[in-house]
């Protein structure tokens, strides 16, 4: 199945302590239905010291469930649902994502 939210997409958080904030998807974990969004859902983690990295308490992004994210509409940046449309004929048919709000095609 084609993914509605992919790496590199601009998304808006719908619920939780980061509600209303936007960010870029860094990683998607389809098996868990979760994604990591840059700067959203920051959590503190205790890090053991290694040869490459210093120890201590570090902040990093936690995963967020895909149902709590909405794609930002390419036209106005407001949250939108994602639909699919088949464009082209014959051999050059392609399935593309479209924003339900404006009908605009989503790059990616």
Backbone torsions as a table, in degrees:
resi	resn	phi	psi	omega
1	UNK	NA	142.7	179.1
2	UNK	-73.4	138.2	-178.2
3	UNK	-80.7	138.1	179.1
4	UNK	-80.7	-32.6	177.0
5	UNK	-118.0	128.7	-176.8
6	UNK	-127.1	166.9	177.0
7	UNK	-58.7	134.9	178.8
8	UNK	94.7	-11.0	179.5
9	UNK	-72.0	149.3	171.4
10	UNK	-91.1	123.9	-177.3
11	UNK	-126.5	159.0	175.8
12	UNK	-115.2	139.1	178.3
13	UNK	-84.8	129.9	-175.6
14	UNK	-92.5	-32.2	-176.8
15	UNK	-140.3	166.4	176.5
16	UNK	96.6	-173.0	-174.5
17	UNK	-69.7	-18.5	179.0
18	UNK	-101.4	19.3	-177.3
19	UNK	-53.3	132.0	177.7
20	UNK	91.8	-16.2	-179.2
21	UNK	-80.6	153.9	179.2
22	UNK	-120.1	155.8	178.5
23	UNK	-166.9	176.0	-179.0
24	UNK	-100.8	137.4	178.9
25	UNK	-72.6	123.8	-179.4
26	UNK	-93.1	-37.9	-176.2
27	UNK	-152.4	143.0	175.4
28	UNK	-119.8	135.5	177.8
29	UNK	-116.5	87.8	-173.4
30	UNK	-62.3	-33.6	-179.3
31	UNK	-63.5	-30.8	-179.2
32	UNK	-99.8	-5.6	-174.1
33	UNK	57.9	40.2	-177.8
34	UNK	-132.8	161.4	179.1
35	UNK	-142.0	157.9	173.6
36	UNK	-109.4	126.1	-178.1
37	UNK	-115.8	131.1	-177.1
38	UNK	-58.2	122.3	175.5
39	UNK	81.0	1.6	-177.2
40	UNK	-112.3	144.3	177.7
41	UNK	58.7	50.3	-179.9
42	UNK	-70.3	132.1	179.2
43	UNK	-126.9	151.7	178.1
44	UNK	-93.3	135.8	179.4
45	UNK	-131.1	139.7	175.2
46	UNK	-82.5	126.9	-175.5
47	UNK	-116.2	126.7	175.4
48	UNK	-76.5	145.1	-179.3
49	UNK	-70.9	136.4	175.6
50	UNK	-128.8	178.1	-180.0
51	UNK	-63.9	-33.3	-177.8
52	UNK	-91.4	-30.3	-171.9
53	UNK	-127.2	142.8	178.8
54	UNK	-78.0	151.5	179.1
55	UNK	-81.7	177.3	178.1
56	UNK	124.0	-167.3	-179.6
57	UNK	-97.9	121.2	-179.0
58	UNK	-115.1	153.2	175.0
59	UNK	-101.9	133.5	175.0
60	UNK	-147.4	166.4	-178.1
61	UNK	-75.4	135.7	172.5
62	UNK	-95.1	166.6	178.8
63	UNK	-77.9	156.1	178.2
64	UNK	-134.0	139.6	-176.3
65	UNK	-67.2	141.4	-176.5
66	UNK	-61.1	-27.1	179.7
67	UNK	-69.8	-17.0	179.5
68	UNK	-94.3	6.2	-179.8
69	UNK	-119.1	145.3	172.4
70	UNK	-132.4	139.6	179.2
71	UNK	-66.0	140.9	176.5
72	UNK	-81.3	129.0	-179.2
73	UNK	-60.5	130.7	-179.2
74	UNK	-60.6	-26.4	-177.6
75	UNK	-79.7	-49.6	-174.6
76	UNK	-123.9	-1.2	175.5
77	UNK	80.0	2.0	179.1
78	UNK	-84.4	155.5	-177.7
79	UNK	-62.7	140.4	179.4
80	UNK	-143.1	157.9	172.0
81	UNK	-83.4	164.0	-176.2
82	UNK	-115.1	133.4	175.0
83	UNK	-122.3	174.6	179.4
84	UNK	-125.0	149.8	-179.2
85	UNK	-143.8	139.5	177.2
86	UNK	-95.4	123.9	178.4
87	UNK	-117.9	154.1	179.5
88	UNK	93.9	172.7	-178.7
89	UNK	-128.0	151.5	173.6
90	UNK	57.9	-122.3	-175.4
91	UNK	-72.6	-28.8	-176.7
92	UNK	-94.7	30.5	175.7
93	UNK	-72.7	141.2	-176.9
94	UNK	-140.5	140.1	176.6
95	UNK	-95.7	120.9	-178.1
96	UNK	-120.9	153.8	176.6
97	UNK	-86.3	140.1	176.1
98	UNK	-128.4	149.8	176.6
99	UNK	-82.7	124.9	-178.6
100	UNK	-65.1	-29.2	-175.1
101	UNK	-69.4	-46.7	-175.2
102	UNK	-114.3	-14.0	-177.1
103	UNK	81.1	4.5	-178.7
104	UNK	-73.7	147.1	176.5
105	UNK	-76.4	139.9	-179.1
106	UNK	-97.5	126.4	179.9
107	UNK	-68.4	151.0	173.9
108	UNK	131.9	NA	NA
